[in-house]
Amino acid sequence: MGLSYDDRRKIVSALERASASGCSSKCDSLLRSSDWGLAKTLETSRKRNNGTESISDLSSEWIQAESILKLTKAIVASASQLLNLYDHHLRPISLKLSKGLASLPDEILVYTLRFAQSEEASDMDALRFSHVSRRFRRLTVGNRLFWSTVNLTRCSDKECIDLLLSRGGKDARIHATFEFDRADWSLVKFLDTFSATAPLWASLSVKGKFYRKDRGRNVFDKLVELFEDRHLVLPQLQEMRIEGLHLQEVRGVSPFEGATEEDLYKYCWYPCETNFEGVRAWDLPSLRTIECIQCIPPPSFPLNNFTSLKMNIRVFSGHVSNQINGLKDFVASNPSITEVSLTLGGYAASGRVEHNFEIKPVVCPNVTSFKLSVTNFENHKFIDRLVDALQMPQLRDFKMSNEGYEGMGRTPRTPYLITPDMLNHRLLESFAIDIVEPRAGWAKKVPKILQLNLDGLPGVSSLSVTVSGGSTFWSSTERPLELNSLRELRFISCDLMDAKCLSDTVSSLKNIGAWETLERLVIQDCGLLVLERETVLKIVGEKRLRFVC
């Protein structure tokens, strides 16, 4: 049987596409005789009378089926030759790698395996390592570091968890995850099985994914269910992570084969109406950090002994007022908070929405560290007002990161610098700026230089700048030396900052009288400046210059 070149390419291409995603151990059952078009023709012929014409057709199809068998045998032979070529090429490499591992000292191999452990599944990675070889088993099973973190989820098996905990010993800590979505599982059965391990829980994640049929229920409703089912004491728990996602159907899109959740749904926001009044929360005496993702706890949230709050919120145009004021009020309602990390994600239509809603000032009496990260906002007006509304008299450390705006196909906007009102934050001494330019701006490879008014940072002694071209400084008046508080200036990952940019920085500091009192100028991960090290040394001087690689 002869095949043209095009026919051979079509067959090979079809096989390569079909095998690209791998083949499971059940590959033998993937194809059935009924999948062939000839089988359907045969079934039709059997239902008809066996006349002369039918017999002739069946004979022709039999010859075609025999040709298919010969062709597949030829494909098997060709694929076997290809596999042998790969084996011949890979065997020496495999032997070298095996010898390389065998030659490594135990200490280096243990370090390598620890580095290879993933954070999300470190316990399962340790189990896999222990099954590789006798040496791997000896090194992992006897080392409690490999078993120090145990992940407990709704899919966990008690026998497996007990094994992991026995190997971790007194060093074992559990990361527990409660996940509420469309999957069917029993919370009561889970707690019946694993609540005895509660004293070992070091962190807890409560995740919820809610759809239209859930009628506005949210992750805090699920937290109420957890608290009410039974009371737990978690003496080791230091971190709690709460994630609540709401999804609604995308209009005009019907389910189709291969559709993902992203194809069918879009994120939305529902105000939280959960009431924790009268609910006895779990005892978490060591709780230090609460992280909220796409959810804001209600005013009645019962946990109030934590000191660090992380919030990651995607702002929606129709709920800006509710989200921003809810966030602000929650921060202010917990005087135990000393550290706040706030991440706000914008939306494409942010510039078209009126943001003149009221944001009343609140006092956060004990916050000493505030980190603000904003991305994809065309209009920063309400973010400015939010920062102004959060009055933090004890604030000493402020970090601001802005990734600019690239929405709706418009011209990318230069990222905007947001600073706290220094009149309300007189103790501020450390200020960090991280400005990431829109990708469209990077195509030109022109360094962006940030101009900073030192009058607006009167008490800051340590300033860190991450902008492609660094920064220059200005002041309305030349201040006396004793009023210059800036002692350390750090340029971190300023990728396009060259010697000229640095020279402009130094000149600007000299012009306003701030150079003489500056003690250190630190350059960290600024590639172009590393290449011009000698020139940089001449510009800055050995006394002040610090290179950090």
Secondary structure, DSSP 8 states (H G I E B T S, - for coil): ----HHHHHHHHHHHHHHHTT---TTGGGS--GGGSHHHHHHHHHHHS---HHHHHHHHHHHHHHHHHHHHHHHHHHHHHHHHHHHHHHHHHHHHHHHHHHHHS-HHHHHHHHHHHS-STTHHHHHHHHHTT-HHHHHHHHT-GGGGSEEEE-TT--HHHHHHHHHHHGGG-EEEEEEEESSS---HHHHHHHHGGGGGGEEEEEEEEEE-GGGTT--HHHHHHHHHHH---B-TT--EEEEEEEEEEE-TT----TT--HHHHEEEE--------TT----B-TT--EEEEES----TT-------EEEEEEE--GGGHHHHHHHHHHHHHT-TT--EEEEEEE--TTGGGS--------EE-TT--EEEEEEES-S--HHHHHHHHHEE-TT--EEEEEE--B--TT---B--------TTS-TT--EEEEEE---HHHHTTT----EEEEGGG-TT--EEEEE-TT-EEEE-SS---GGG----EEEEES-TT--HHHHHHHHHHHHHTT-STT--EEEEES-HHHHHTHHHHHHHH-TTTEEEE-
